[in-house]
């Protein structure tokens, strides 16, 4: 009876708090799930992303979300991994030396998602690039869809090498590996992304290809899994360093595996794929008891809520045999 009473109390109070305190995030999740989220004790993967936005503000994720700082961190965690060269860092496109952007490079900012522009053969419109990069620099991406982890990043523009294979062709193997604890569970693998033959495969750790509902408008591919897939999964798990969940984005060129970035909110926290056992396993493996919120002391009512949530998750794990 006491557990049942406490469960009913915290579920009611925290869910109500979340709906009232975060109406935009609640609506954002409803539009994806087509049902009311239950963030107080989340079980659905989309609800876990929502809970992360509302409660699990781990300071380490800010560093990992900084596209420049993440390179150093990735090298420290996995010294053998390739890191795309940073050719210039600054705050204004106008300050980039012209010789750096006269060939093939990527112009990026470090504090958001989608802030990049590929320059090929020095072909770009200078005024358009100035306007685009100024917009990046004045944008507080942490205000978009609750992705708080971009808050506080010291905003920078940078120029990065454009990765090419030995034949001068752009990188065409780009896996996004989903890691939960020590387990790299699956990867969405982009083939030939920068061409009109771009397609996407879903592989598990054994190299099995799966069908899935369309993702980012790319056609589904059942290409045989690349031979480097096991190594990709191994490196992704090493980079994740036992975190509850992070997506590790990588590249492979001529046998060398390169780091791209860490991602904490898949498509801004949307993950509503259905019908695959893989996605069910994702929900089971994503153990919130590993999170910063439940492993570090919290104060006030958040501390009481954290203790209850940890207790409830422990009981749920026992009931499920996990």
Helices and strands as residue ranges (DSSP letters): H 2-21, H 23-33, G 39-41, H 45-54, H 59-65, H 69-77, E 82-83, E 86-90, G 93-95, G 98-101, E 105-109, E 116-119, H 126-138, G 141-143, G 148-150, E 157-161, E 173-180, E 183-191, E 199-204, E 209-210, E 219-220, H 229-240, E 246-253, E 256-263, G 266-269, H 277-285, G 288-290, H 292-295, H 300-320
